[in-house]
Amino acid sequence: MESQSNLTCQNLPTIFSSFVDTFVDFSVSGGLFLPPQPTITSSPNQTILPSPNRLIAIGDLHGDFQKTKQAFKLAGLIDDHGKWCGGSTTVVQIGDVLDRGGQELKILYFLEKLKREAAKVNGNLITMNGNHEIMNVDGDFRYVTKEGLQEFQGWAFWYCVGNDMKELCDGFDKECVKDPFLGIPFEFHGVNQELFDGIRTRIAALRPNGPISERFLGKNQTVVVVGDSVFVHGGLLTKHVDYGLENVNEEVRDWICGVRGRVSRDLVRGRNSIVWLRKFSHELAKDCDCSTLEHVLATIPGAKRMIMGHTIQESGINGVCDNQAIRIDVGMSKGCTNGLPEVLEIDRDKGLRILTSNPLYRDVKESSLDVKSRDGLGLLLPELGPKQVEVKA
């Protein structure tokens, strides 16, 4: 346990203070001490699900806890105390919780809490892998913030304290306590020395079979089909569908949980992988590969559209390729463009619509997402026709 002591005690006052702030936010949202896991009769990792009465899609969150809560509140999913009030609604969060912000763990705990609360009332919250989840499991921390490192250090201190306390219990098998820092170097070439401890902690938490990756990311989906909508962080190509959607989820999940040593590059690495693809996300409709998209959707029974994040849409949530591609990353995190929260709603009776907090559209009447614009651009720009949204105060 020496490596843990060196990691956590060197700057204990700072780390403890950081964790206290974290604990306060967790406590307010009920995040740190999670409610009991409810009994679920169906598989929690289903790749294909039936169409619910109400479906909500939420884009990239990137370590911004306040914007995360705003997005869920916008969709009527949580109350003023951060508790689930969305009833039987199904929610898909499209990935990229990690990086660019300093409240990543708060969001992970918050989402897990909501999953358990929703399940009690027949609701469903599905979380997905984005490219930034994959990068972090891979130890690629290019987009990590100092605040993000500090948050993980606060978590690590108490994780190690918990392990030490377990070892004090009579009859407890000490062999059951694994050192999360085992094998992790103390120094990193080309990295500022003051960041060493934070990087060690993040590797320990998020590497395959790490305490955080296994507990939270190991439950994520990489692709999921809900009704006639295909959800994926970047996009799907025919080769991904041919590989088998269930196989994709299983392989990525097993890798994150340390069961599998490798995962196919075609699935999660490279520009044409599932979490990196941008063929259908260009801001200009003319630059999107609509013919490829149409062919991919035709290979998935019943699929009418692909809903994706990954690429920030400065005009807000929009559709291209005759709305076969719906792009929902609005860059809401302060670490991105600090965009105003928007979420996509698919209602069995009302169809598709955008719920937005943007006051520019407060006086515009609601209409369907399927309204045709002149050139396929944006679908949110006022000059292109009616704004297909419901504006929330």
Contacts in CASP RR format, 6 or more apart in sequence:
PFRMAT RR
TARGET T0000
AUTHOR 0000-0000-0000
METHOD contacts of the structure
MODEL  1
MESQSNLTCQNLPTIFSSFVDTFVDFSVSGGLFLPPQPTITSSPNQTILP
SPNRLIAIGDLHGDFQKTKQAFKLAGLIDDHGKWCGGSTTVVQIGDVLDR
GGQELKILYFLEKLKREAAKVNGNLITMNGNHEIMNVDGDFRYVTKEGLQ
EFQGWAFWYCVGNDMKELCDGFDKECVKDPFLGIPFEFHGVNQELFDGIR
TRIAALRPNGPISERFLGKNQTVVVVGDSVFVHGGLLTKHVDYGLENVNE
EVRDWICGVRGRVSRDLVRGRNSIVWLRKFSHELAKDCDCSTLEHVLATI
PGAKRMIMGHTIQESGINGVCDNQAIRIDVGMSKGCTNGLPEVLEIDRDK
GLRILTSNPLYRDVKESSLDVKSRDGLGLLLPELGPKQVEVKA
1 160 0 8 1.000
1 163 0 8 1.000
1 164 0 8 1.000
1 179 0 8 1.000
3 179 0 8 1.000
3 181 0 8 1.000
3 182 0 8 1.000
3 184 0 8 1.000
3 186 0 8 1.000
4 156 0 8 1.000
4 160 0 8 1.000
4 179 0 8 1.000
4 180 0 8 1.000
4 181 0 8 1.000
5 160 0 8 1.000
6 186 0 8 1.000
7 153 0 8 1.000
7 156 0 8 1.000
7 160 0 8 1.000
7 181 0 8 1.000
7 197 0 8 1.000
7 198 0 8 1.000
7 200 0 8 1.000
7 201 0 8 1.000
8 15 0 8 1.000
8 153 0 8 1.000
8 154 0 8 1.000
8 156 0 8 1.000
8 157 0 8 1.000
8 160 0 8 1.000
8 197 0 8 1.000
10 197 0 8 1.000
11 153 0 8 1.000
11 197 0 8 1.000
12 157 0 8 1.000
14 150 0 8 1.000
15 150 0 8 1.000
15 153 0 8 1.000
15 154 0 8 1.000
15 157 0 8 1.000
16 154 0 8 1.000
16 157 0 8 1.000
18 150 0 8 1.000
18 151 0 8 1.000
18 153 0 8 1.000
18 154 0 8 1.000
19 154 0 8 1.000
19 155 0 8 1.000
19 157 0 8 1.000
19 158 0 8 1.000
22 105 0 8 1.000
22 106 0 8 1.000
22 151 0 8 1.000
22 154 0 8 1.000
22 155 0 8 1.000
23 32 0 8 1.000
25 65 0 8 1.000
25 103 0 8 1.000
25 106 0 8 1.000
26 32 0 8 1.000
26 33 0 8 1.000
26 106 0 8 1.000
26 109 0 8 1.000
26 110 0 8 1.000
27 33 0 8 1.000
28 81 0 8 1.000
28 82 0 8 1.000
29 69 0 8 1.000
29 82 0 8 1.000
29 106 0 8 1.000
29 109 0 8 1.000
29 110 0 8 1.000
29 113 0 8 1.000
30 82 0 8 1.000
30 109 0 8 1.000
30 110 0 8 1.000
30 113 0 8 1.000
31 106 0 8 1.000
31 109 0 8 1.000
31 110 0 8 1.000
31 112 0 8 1.000
31 113 0 8 1.000
32 109 0 8 1.000
34 109 0 8 1.000
34 112 0 8 1.000
34 113 0 8 1.000
34 116 0 8 1.000
35 113 0 8 1.000
35 116 0 8 1.000
35 117 0 8 1.000
36 116 0 8 1.000
37 116 0 8 1.000
38 116 0 8 1.000
38 119 0 8 1.000
38 120 0 8 1.000
40 119 0 8 1.000
44 219 0 8 1.000
45 219 0 8 1.000
45 221 0 8 1.000
45 249 0 8 1.000
45 253 0 8 1.000
46 224 0 8 1.000
47 221 0 8 1.000
47 223 0 8 1.000
47 224 0 8 1.000
47 225 0 8 1.000
47 245 0 8 1.000
47 246 0 8 1.000
47 249 0 8 1.000
48 224 0 8 1.000
48 225 0 8 1.000
48 245 0 8 1.000
49 90 0 8 1.000
49 124 0 8 1.000
49 224 0 8 1.000
49 225 0 8 1.000
49 226 0 8 1.000
49 227 0 8 1.000
50 226 0 8 1.000
50 227 0 8 1.000
51 226 0 8 1.000
51 227 0 8 1.000
51 228 0 8 1.000
51 348 0 8 1.000
52 88 0 8 1.000
52 89 0 8 1.000
52 90 0 8 1.000
52 124 0 8 1.000
52 226 0 8 1.000
52 348 0 8 1.000
53 88 0 8 1.000
53 89 0 8 1.000
53 347 0 8 1.000
53 348 0 8 1.000
54 88 0 8 1.000
54 89 0 8 1.000
54 90 0 8 1.000
54 345 0 8 1.000
54 346 0 8 1.000
54 347 0 8 1.000
54 348 0 8 1.000
55 89 0 8 1.000
55 90 0 8 1.000
55 91 0 8 1.000
55 92 0 8 1.000
55 226 0 8 1.000
55 229 0 8 1.000
55 345 0 8 1.000
55 346 0 8 1.000
55 347 0 8 1.000
56 75 0 8 1.000
56 77 0 8 1.000
56 89 0 8 1.000
56 90 0 8 1.000
56 91 0 8 1.000
56 92 0 8 1.000
56 343 0 8 1.000
56 344 0 8 1.000
56 345 0 8 1.000
56 346 0 8 1.000
57 91 0 8 1.000
57 92 0 8 1.000
57 94 0 8 1.000
57 229 0 8 1.000
57 231 0 8 1.000
57 307 0 8 1.000
57 326 0 8 1.000
57 328 0 8 1.000
57 343 0 8 1.000
57 344 0 8 1.000
57 346 0 8 1.000
58 71 0 8 1.000
58 72 0 8 1.000
58 75 0 8 1.000
58 91 0 8 1.000
58 92 0 8 1.000
58 93 0 8 1.000
58 94 0 8 1.000
58 328 0 8 1.000
58 343 0 8 1.000
59 71 0 8 1.000
59 93 0 8 1.000
59 94 0 8 1.000
59 95 0 8 1.000
59 96 0 8 1.000
59 309 0 8 1.000
59 328 0 8 1.000
59 329 0 8 1.000
59 330 0 8 1.000
59 332 0 8 1.000
59 343 0 8 1.000
60 94 0 8 1.000
60 95 0 8 1.000
60 96 0 8 1.000
60 309 0 8 1.000
60 310 0 8 1.000
60 312 0 8 1.000
60 329 0 8 1.000
60 331 0 8 1.000
60 332 0 8 1.000
60 333 0 8 1.000
60 336 0 8 1.000
61 67 0 8 1.000
61 68 0 8 1.000
61 71 0 8 1.000
61 93 0 8 1.000
61 95 0 8 1.000
61 96 0 8 1.000
61 97 0 8 1.000
61 107 0 8 1.000
61 332 0 8 1.000
61 333 0 8 1.000
62 96 0 8 1.000
62 97 0 8 1.000
62 98 0 8 1.000
62 99 0 8 1.000
62 100 0 8 1.000
62 101 0 8 1.000
62 132 0 8 1.000
62 331 0 8 1.000
62 333 0 8 1.000
62 335 0 8 1.000
62 336 0 8 1.000
63 97 0 8 1.000
63 98 0 8 1.000
63 99 0 8 1.000
63 100 0 8 1.000
63 101 0 8 1.000
63 102 0 8 1.000
63 103 0 8 1.000
63 104 0 8 1.000
63 106 0 8 1.000
63 107 0 8 1.000
63 148 0 8 1.000
63 333 0 8 1.000
63 335 0 8 1.000
64 101 0 8 1.000
64 103 0 8 1.000
64 107 0 8 1.000
64 332 0 8 1.000
64 333 0 8 1.000
64 334 0 8 1.000
64 335 0 8 1.000
65 103 0 8 1.000
65 106 0 8 1.000
65 107 0 8 1.000
65 110 0 8 1.000
66 103 0 8 1.000
67 332 0 8 1.000
67 333 0 8 1.000
67 334 0 8 1.000
67 339 0 8 1.000
67 341 0 8 1.000
68 107 0 8 1.000
68 110 0 8 1.000
69 78 0 8 1.000
69 82 0 8 1.000
69 110 0 8 1.000
70 332 0 8 1.000
70 341 0 8 1.000
70 357 0 8 1.000
71 332 0 8 1.000
71 341 0 8 1.000
71 342 0 8 1.000
71 343 0 8 1.000
72 78 0 8 1.000
72 82 0 8 1.000
72 91 0 8 1.000
72 114 0 8 1.000
73 82 0 8 1.000
74 341 0 8 1.000
74 342 0 8 1.000
74 343 0 8 1.000
74 355 0 8 1.000
74 356 0 8 1.000
74 357 0 8 1.000
74 392 0 8 1.000
75 89 0 8 1.000
75 91 0 8 1.000
75 343 0 8 1.000
75 345 0 8 1.000
75 355 0 8 1.000
76 85 0 8 1.000
76 86 0 8 1.000
77 84 0 8 1.000
77 85 0 8 1.000
77 86 0 8 1.000
77 89 0 8 1.000
77 91 0 8 1.000
77 114 0 8 1.000
78 84 0 8 1.000
78 85 0 8 1.000
78 86 0 8 1.000
78 114 0 8 1.000
79 85 0 8 1.000
83 117 0 8 1.000
84 114 0 8 1.000
84 117 0 8 1.000
84 118 0 8 1.000
84 121 0 8 1.000
84 123 0 8 1.000
86 118 0 8 1.000
86 121 0 8 1.000
86 123 0 8 1.000
87 118 0 8 1.000
87 121 0 8 1.000
87 122 0 8 1.000
87 123 0 8 1.000
88 121 0 8 1.000
88 122 0 8 1.000
88 123 0 8 1.000
89 118 0 8 1.000
89 123 0 8 1.000
89 124 0 8 1.000
90 123 0 8 1.000
90 124 0 8 1.000
90 125 0 8 1.000
90 126 0 8 1.000
90 226 0 8 1.000
91 118 0 8 1.000
91 124 0 8 1.000
91 125 0 8 1.000
91 126 0 8 1.000
92 126 0 8 1.000
92 128 0 8 1.000
92 224 0 8 1.000
92 226 0 8 1.000
92 231 0 8 1.000
92 307 0 8 1.000
93 111 0 8 1.000
93 125 0 8 1.000
93 126 0 8 1.000
93 127 0 8 1.000
93 128 0 8 1.000
94 128 0 8 1.000
94 130 0 8 1.000
94 231 0 8 1.000
94 232 0 8 1.000
94 233 0 8 1.000
94 307 0 8 1.000
94 308 0 8 1.000
94 309 0 8 1.000
94 310 0 8 1.000
94 328 0 8 1.000
94 329 0 8 1.000
95 127 0 8 1.000
95 128 0 8 1.000
95 129 0 8 1.000
95 130 0 8 1.000
95 132 0 8 1.000
95 133 0 8 1.000
95 220 0 8 1.000
95 233 0 8 1.000
95 309 0 8 1.000
96 130 0 8 1.000
96 131 0 8 1.000
96 132 0 8 1.000
96 133 0 8 1.000
96 233 0 8 1.000
96 309 0 8 1.000
96 310 0 8 1.000
96 329 0 8 1.000
97 104 0 8 1.000
97 107 0 8 1.000
97 108 0 8 1.000
97 111 0 8 1.000
97 127 0 8 1.000
97 132 0 8 1.000
97 133 0 8 1.000
98 104 0 8 1.000
98 132 0 8 1.000
98 133 0 8 1.000
98 135 0 8 1.000
98 136 0 8 1.000
99 132 0 8 1.000
99 135 0 8 1.000
99 136 0 8 1.000
99 143 0 8 1.000
99 144 0 8 1.000
99 145 0 8 1.000
100 132 0 8 1.000
100 143 0 8 1.000
100 145 0 8 1.000
100 333 0 8 1.000
100 335 0 8 1.000
100 336 0 8 1.000
101 145 0 8 1.000
101 147 0 8 1.000
101 148 0 8 1.000
101 333 0 8 1.000
101 334 0 8 1.000
101 335 0 8 1.000
102 145 0 8 1.000
102 147 0 8 1.000
102 148 0 8 1.000
102 150 0 8 1.000
102 151 0 8 1.000
103 147 0 8 1.000
103 148 0 8 1.000
103 151 0 8 1.000
104 148 0 8 1.000
104 151 0 8 1.000
104 152 0 8 1.000
105 151 0 8 1.000
105 152 0 8 1.000
105 155 0 8 1.000
105 212 0 8 1.000
106 151 0 8 1.000
108 212 0 8 1.000
108 216 0 8 1.000
111 125 0 8 1.000
111 127 0 8 1.000
111 216 0 8 1.000
112 215 0 8 1.000
112 216 0 8 1.000
114 125 0 8 1.000
115 125 0 8 1.000
115 127 0 8 1.000
118 124 0 8 1.000
118 125 0 8 1.000
126 221 0 8 1.000
126 224 0 8 1.000
126 226 0 8 1.000
126 231 0 8 1.000
127 216 0 8 1.000
127 219 0 8 1.000
127 220 0 8 1.000
127 221 0 8 1.000
128 220 0 8 1.000
128 221 0 8 1.000
128 222 0 8 1.000
128 224 0 8 1.000
128 231 0 8 1.000
128 232 0 8 1.000
128 233 0 8 1.000
129 217 0 8 1.000
129 220 0 8 1.000
129 221 0 8 1.000
129 222 0 8 1.000
129 233 0 8 1.000
129 252 0 8 1.000
129 256 0 8 1.000
129 268 0 8 1.000
129 275 0 8 1.000
130 233 0 8 1.000
130 234 0 8 1.000
130 275 0 8 1.000
130 310 0 8 1.000
131 233 0 8 1.000
131 234 0 8 1.000
131 268 0 8 1.000
131 275 0 8 1.000
131 276 0 8 1.000
131 310 0 8 1.000
132 143 0 8 1.000
133 217 0 8 1.000
133 220 0 8 1.000
133 275 0 8 1.000
134 252 0 8 1.000
134 268 0 8 1.000
134 269 0 8 1.000
134 275 0 8 1.000
135 141 0 8 1.000
135 142 0 8 1.000
135 143 0 8 1.000
136 144 0 8 1.000
136 202 0 8 1.000
136 206 0 8 1.000
136 213 0 8 1.000
137 206 0 8 1.000
137 207 0 8 1.000
137 208 0 8 1.000
137 213 0 8 1.000
137 217 0 8 1.000
137 255 0 8 1.000
137 256 0 8 1.000
139 202 0 8 1.000
139 203 0 8 1.000
139 206 0 8 1.000
139 207 0 8 1.000
141 199 0 8 1.000
141 202 0 8 1.000
144 202 0 8 1.000
145 335 0 8 1.000
146 195 0 8 1.000
149 195 0 8 1.000
149 198 0 8 1.000
149 199 0 8 1.000
149 201 0 8 1.000
149 202 0 8 1.000
150 198 0 8 1.000
152 198 0 8 1.000
152 201 0 8 1.000
152 202 0 8 1.000
152 205 0 8 1.000
152 212 0 8 1.000
153 197 0 8 1.000
153 198 0 8 1.000
153 201 0 8 1.000
154 201 0 8 1.000
155 201 0 8 1.000
155 205 0 8 1.000
155 212 0 8 1.000
156 180 0 8 1.000
156 201 0 8 1.000
156 204 0 8 1.000
156 205 0 8 1.000
159 180 0 8 1.000
159 211 0 8 1.000
163 177 0 8 1.000
166 172 0 8 1.000
166 176 0 8 1.000
166 177 0 8 1.000
167 174 0 8 1.000
167 177 0 8 1.000
180 204 0 8 1.000
180 205 0 8 1.000
180 210 0 8 1.000
180 211 0 8 1.000
181 200 0 8 1.000
181 204 0 8 1.000
184 200 0 8 1.000
184 203 0 8 1.000
184 204 0 8 1.000
185 200 0 8 1.000
186 196 0 8 1.000
186 200 0 8 1.000
187 193 0 8 1.000
187 196 0 8 1.000
188 195 0 8 1.000
188 196 0 8 1.000
188 199 0 8 1.000
191 199 0 8 1.000
204 210 0 8 1.000
204 211 0 8 1.000
205 211 0 8 1.000
205 212 0 8 1.000
205 213 0 8 1.000
206 212 0 8 1.000
206 213 0 8 1.000
206 217 0 8 1.000
207 213 0 8 1.000
208 255 0 8 1.000
208 256 0 8 1.000
208 257 0 8 1.000
208 258 0 8 1.000
208 261 0 8 1.000
209 257 0 8 1.000
209 258 0 8 1.000
213 256 0 8 1.000
213 257 0 8 1.000
214 256 0 8 1.000
214 257 0 8 1.000
214 258 0 8 1.000
217 256 0 8 1.000
218 253 0 8 1.000
218 256 0 8 1.000
218 257 0 8 1.000
220 253 0 8 1.000
220 256 0 8 1.000
221 231 0 8 1.000
221 249 0 8 1.000
222 232 0 8 1.000
222 233 0 8 1.000
222 248 0 8 1.000
222 249 0 8 1.000
222 252 0 8 1.000
222 253 0 8 1.000
222 267 0 8 1.000
222 268 0 8 1.000
222 274 0 8 1.000
222 275 0 8 1.000
223 230 0 8 1.000
223 231 0 8 1.000
223 232 0 8 1.000
223 236 0 8 1.000
223 240 0 8 1.000
223 245 0 8 1.000
223 248 0 8 1.000
223 249 0 8 1.000
223 274 0 8 1.000
224 230 0 8 1.000
224 231 0 8 1.000
224 232 0 8 1.000
224 249 0 8 1.000
225 231 0 8 1.000
225 245 0 8 1.000
225 300 0 8 1.000
225 303 0 8 1.000
227 302 0 8 1.000
228 302 0 8 1.000
228 303 0 8 1.000
228 304 0 8 1.000
228 305 0 8 1.000
229 303 0 8 1.000
229 304 0 8 1.000
229 305 0 8 1.000
229 306 0 8 1.000
229 307 0 8 1.000
229 346 0 8 1.000
230 236 0 8 1.000
230 297 0 8 1.000
230 300 0 8 1.000
230 303 0 8 1.000
230 305 0 8 1.000
230 306 0 8 1.000
230 307 0 8 1.000
231 306 0 8 1.000
231 307 0 8 1.000
231 308 0 8 1.000
232 274 0 8 1.000
232 275 0 8 1.000
232 306 0 8 1.000
232 307 0 8 1.000
232 308 0 8 1.000
233 274 0 8 1.000
233 275 0 8 1.000
233 308 0 8 1.000
233 309 0 8 1.000
233 310 0 8 1.000
234 274 0 8 1.000
234 275 0 8 1.000
234 276 0 8 1.000
234 277 0 8 1.000
234 278 0 8 1.000
234 281 0 8 1.000
234 308 0 8 1.000
234 309 0 8 1.000
234 310 0 8 1.000
234 311 0 8 1.000
235 274 0 8 1.000
235 277 0 8 1.000
235 279 0 8 1.000
235 280 0 8 1.000
235 281 0 8 1.000
235 306 0 8 1.000
235 308 0 8 1.000
235 310 0 8 1.000
236 274 0 8 1.000
236 277 0 8 1.000
236 296 0 8 1.000
236 306 0 8 1.000
237 272 0 8 1.000
237 277 0 8 1.000
237 279 0 8 1.000
237 292 0 8 1.000
237 296 0 8 1.000
238 292 0 8 1.000
238 295 0 8 1.000
238 296 0 8 1.000
238 299 0 8 1.000
239 266 0 8 1.000
240 248 0 8 1.000
240 266 0 8 1.000
240 267 0 8 1.000
240 274 0 8 1.000
241 296 0 8 1.000
241 299 0 8 1.000
241 300 0 8 1.000
242 299 0 8 1.000
243 264 0 8 1.000
243 266 0 8 1.000
243 267 0 8 1.000
245 300 0 8 1.000
248 267 0 8 1.000
248 274 0 8 1.000
251 260 0 8 1.000
251 263 0 8 1.000
251 264 0 8 1.000
251 267 0 8 1.000
252 263 0 8 1.000
252 267 0 8 1.000
252 268 0 8 1.000
254 260 0 8 1.000
255 261 0 8 1.000
255 262 0 8 1.000
255 263 0 8 1.000
265 273 0 8 1.000
266 272 0 8 1.000
266 273 0 8 1.000
267 273 0 8 1.000
267 274 0 8 1.000
268 274 0 8 1.000
268 275 0 8 1.000
268 276 0 8 1.000
269 276 0 8 1.000
270 276 0 8 1.000
271 277 0 8 1.000
271 278 0 8 1.000
275 310 0 8 1.000
276 310 0 8 1.000
277 310 0 8 1.000
278 310 0 8 1.000
278 311 0 8 1.000
279 288 0 8 1.000
279 289 0 8 1.000
279 292 0 8 1.000
279 293 0 8 1.000
280 288 0 8 1.000
280 289 0 8 1.000
280 290 0 8 1.000
280 292 0 8 1.000
280 293 0 8 1.000
280 306 0 8 1.000
280 308 0 8 1.000
280 320 0 8 1.000
280 321 0 8 1.000
280 325 0 8 1.000
280 327 0 8 1.000
281 288 0 8 1.000
281 308 0 8 1.000
281 309 0 8 1.000
281 310 0 8 1.000
281 311 0 8 1.000
281 313 0 8 1.000
281 325 0 8 1.000
281 327 0 8 1.000
282 288 0 8 1.000
282 311 0 8 1.000
283 313 0 8 1.000
283 314 0 8 1.000
283 315 0 8 1.000
283 377 0 8 1.000
283 378 0 8 1.000
284 377 0 8 1.000
285 320 0 8 1.000
285 321 0 8 1.000
285 375 0 8 1.000
285 376 0 8 1.000
285 377 0 8 1.000
285 378 0 8 1.000
288 320 0 8 1.000
288 321 0 8 1.000
288 325 0 8 1.000
290 320 0 8 1.000
290 321 0 8 1.000
290 322 0 8 1.000
290 324 0 8 1.000
290 325 0 8 1.000
293 306 0 8 1.000
293 321 0 8 1.000
293 324 0 8 1.000
293 325 0 8 1.000
294 321 0 8 1.000
294 324 0 8 1.000
296 306 0 8 1.000
297 303 0 8 1.000
297 304 0 8 1.000
297 305 0 8 1.000
297 306 0 8 1.000
297 324 0 8 1.000
304 324 0 8 1.000
305 323 0 8 1.000
305 324 0 8 1.000
305 325 0 8 1.000
305 326 0 8 1.000
306 324 0 8 1.000
306 325 0 8 1.000
306 326 0 8 1.000
307 326 0 8 1.000
307 328 0 8 1.000
307 344 0 8 1.000
308 325 0 8 1.000
308 326 0 8 1.000
308 327 0 8 1.000
308 328 0 8 1.000
308 329 0 8 1.000
309 327 0 8 1.000
309 328 0 8 1.000
309 329 0 8 1.000
310 329 0 8 1.000
311 327 0 8 1.000
311 329 0 8 1.000
312 329 0 8 1.000
312 330 0 8 1.000
312 331 0 8 1.000
312 336 0 8 1.000
312 337 0 8 1.000
313 327 0 8 1.000
313 328 0 8 1.000
313 329 0 8 1.000
313 330 0 8 1.000
313 331 0 8 1.000
313 378 0 8 1.000
314 337 0 8 1.000
315 377 0 8 1.000
315 378 0 8 1.000
315 380 0 8 1.000
315 381 0 8 1.000
316 330 0 8 1.000
316 342 0 8 1.000
316 354 0 8 1.000
316 356 0 8 1.000
316 378 0 8 1.000
316 380 0 8 1.000
317 326 0 8 1.000
317 327 0 8 1.000
317 328 0 8 1.000
317 330 0 8 1.000
317 342 0 8 1.000
317 343 0 8 1.000
317 344 0 8 1.000
317 354 0 8 1.000
317 356 0 8 1.000
317 380 0 8 1.000
318 326 0 8 1.000
318 327 0 8 1.000
318 377 0 8 1.000
318 378 0 8 1.000
318 379 0 8 1.000
318 380 0 8 1.000
319 325 0 8 1.000
319 326 0 8 1.000
319 327 0 8 1.000
319 369 0 8 1.000
319 376 0 8 1.000
319 378 0 8 1.000
319 379 0 8 1.000
320 327 0 8 1.000
320 376 0 8 1.000
320 378 0 8 1.000
323 352 0 8 1.000
323 369 0 8 1.000
323 370 0 8 1.000
323 379 0 8 1.000
326 344 0 8 1.000
326 352 0 8 1.000
326 369 0 8 1.000
328 342 0 8 1.000
328 343 0 8 1.000
328 344 0 8 1.000
330 339 0 8 1.000
330 340 0 8 1.000
330 341 0 8 1.000
330 342 0 8 1.000
331 337 0 8 1.000
331 338 0 8 1.000
331 339 0 8 1.000
332 338 0 8 1.000
332 339 0 8 1.000
332 340 0 8 1.000
332 341 0 8 1.000
332 342 0 8 1.000
340 356 0 8 1.000
340 357 0 8 1.000
340 358 0 8 1.000
341 356 0 8 1.000
341 357 0 8 1.000
342 354 0 8 1.000
342 355 0 8 1.000
342 356 0 8 1.000
342 357 0 8 1.000
342 358 0 8 1.000
342 389 0 8 1.000
343 354 0 8 1.000
343 355 0 8 1.000
344 352 0 8 1.000
344 353 0 8 1.000
344 354 0 8 1.000
344 355 0 8 1.000
345 352 0 8 1.000
345 353 0 8 1.000
345 354 0 8 1.000
345 355 0 8 1.000
345 390 0 8 1.000
346 352 0 8 1.000
347 353 0 8 1.000
351 368 0 8 1.000
351 369 0 8 1.000
352 368 0 8 1.000
352 369 0 8 1.000
352 370 0 8 1.000
352 388 0 8 1.000
353 366 0 8 1.000
353 368 0 8 1.000
353 369 0 8 1.000
353 388 0 8 1.000
353 389 0 8 1.000
353 390 0 8 1.000
354 369 0 8 1.000
354 380 0 8 1.000
354 388 0 8 1.000
354 389 0 8 1.000
354 390 0 8 1.000
355 389 0 8 1.000
355 390 0 8 1.000
355 391 0 8 1.000
355 392 0 8 1.000
356 389 0 8 1.000
356 390 0 8 1.000
356 391 0 8 1.000
356 392 0 8 1.000
357 391 0 8 1.000
357 392 0 8 1.000
358 389 0 8 1.000
358 391 0 8 1.000
359 391 0 8 1.000
360 382 0 8 1.000
361 380 0 8 1.000
361 382 0 8 1.000
361 387 0 8 1.000
361 389 0 8 1.000
361 391 0 8 1.000
362 391 0 8 1.000
364 382 0 8 1.000
364 386 0 8 1.000
364 387 0 8 1.000
364 389 0 8 1.000
364 391 0 8 1.000
365 386 0 8 1.000
365 387 0 8 1.000
366 387 0 8 1.000
366 388 0 8 1.000
366 389 0 8 1.000
366 390 0 8 1.000
367 386 0 8 1.000
367 387 0 8 1.000
367 388 0 8 1.000
368 388 0 8 1.000
369 379 0 8 1.000
369 388 0 8 1.000
370 388 0 8 1.000
371 379 0 8 1.000
371 385 0 8 1.000
371 386 0 8 1.000
371 388 0 8 1.000
373 379 0 8 1.000
373 381 0 8 1.000
373 384 0 8 1.000
373 385 0 8 1.000
374 384 0 8 1.000
375 384 0 8 1.000
376 384 0 8 1.000
377 384 0 8 1.000
378 384 0 8 1.000
379 388 0 8 1.000
380 387 0 8 1.000
380 388 0 8 1.000
380 389 0 8 1.000
END
